[in-house]
Structure formats: C-alpha cells, structure tokens
Amino acid sequence: MRKVHVAMMVGAALLASGCSRVVASQGYLIDETLLTSIQPGVDNKQSVERTLGRPTLASQFDEKEWYYITRNTGQYAFIQPKVQSQTILVVAFDDDGNVATVERRGMEKIANVSIEGDSTPTLGRKTGLLEDIFGNIGAVGAGAPGGPGGPGGGGPNGGGRQ
C-alpha cells in the first residue's frame, strides 16, 4: 500500500511540474540610467549608439527612427507563449542626425495576426483536381494543321512538305 502512495505522489509531482510557468525576456534590456542620459538636441546617432548600443531595428526608408524593443512572455507547458509586457523605445533623429525625441510605447502596438489555414486566398477562378490535370488537353495545338505534330507541320511526326 505504501508503494502505491509513493507512486501517486511521484506522478502528481510530475504532472505539477508540467504545469509550471516559464517566463522569458526577449530583445533589448532597458537601463533607465542610460535611457535618461539621452537628451534631445544634445545627443546624436553616434552618442546614442555608444550609450544604448545598436538598435533592434531602424526605420525602413530614412533611418530617422531607431527602435529598441523589449518583450516579456509567459508560457505554461505546451501552450503558446503569451506576451505579458512589451516596451518599444523610439529614438527619432532630425535631418542633421541629432536626437529630436525619445519616446516609450507599450502593449498598444501589438497586432494580432490570424493565420488563414493552409492556403492564401486569391482572386480568380477556383479549379478542381480534374480540371488541373486535364484542363489543357486540346488547348495547345496538338494535332492542329500547321502545328507541330499536325499534318503539314515541321515536327518530328508531322511529315512536313514534300
């Protein structure tokens, strides 16, 4: 009887350990002291890079904004991770490369994108398997007069002009 209780306790411990929560931090770790040292009108791209490091990403077309992104997620066992908190630090520069603004954004910038199954919907006609396989029979000039393979055609079986 004692072995059964021990086995049940071990099983319960294993099940409980599978439900433990895993917390992960991803991206840039913000140091508040360094962040407060960045001053608009005083610092430039080089001083920001020396102070904060390379940005997570820069704006795509003009590189007038640098983004430092931090995300904290939580996950239980086999469940998809969920974002607990997110901070986006945006450093904007003027035309001369000097800091114009330093802004902090949060969870309001997260966009949920739902995946649309296994295929991407497109405009146009939907065809079935049989039409995909047999749809081109007779449409490419096989056996047409003057075409390759037809009477008078110059193909290998077409006879050609004699």
Secondary structure, 3 states (H helix, E strand, C coil): CHHHHHHHHHHHHHHHHHCCEEEEEEECCCCHHHHHCCCCCCCEHHHHHHHHCCCCEECCCCCCEEEEEEEEEEEECCCCCEEEEEEEEEEEECCCCEEEEEEEECHHHCCCCCCCCCCCCCCCCCCCHHHHHHCCCCCCCCCCCCCCCCCCCCCCCCCCCC
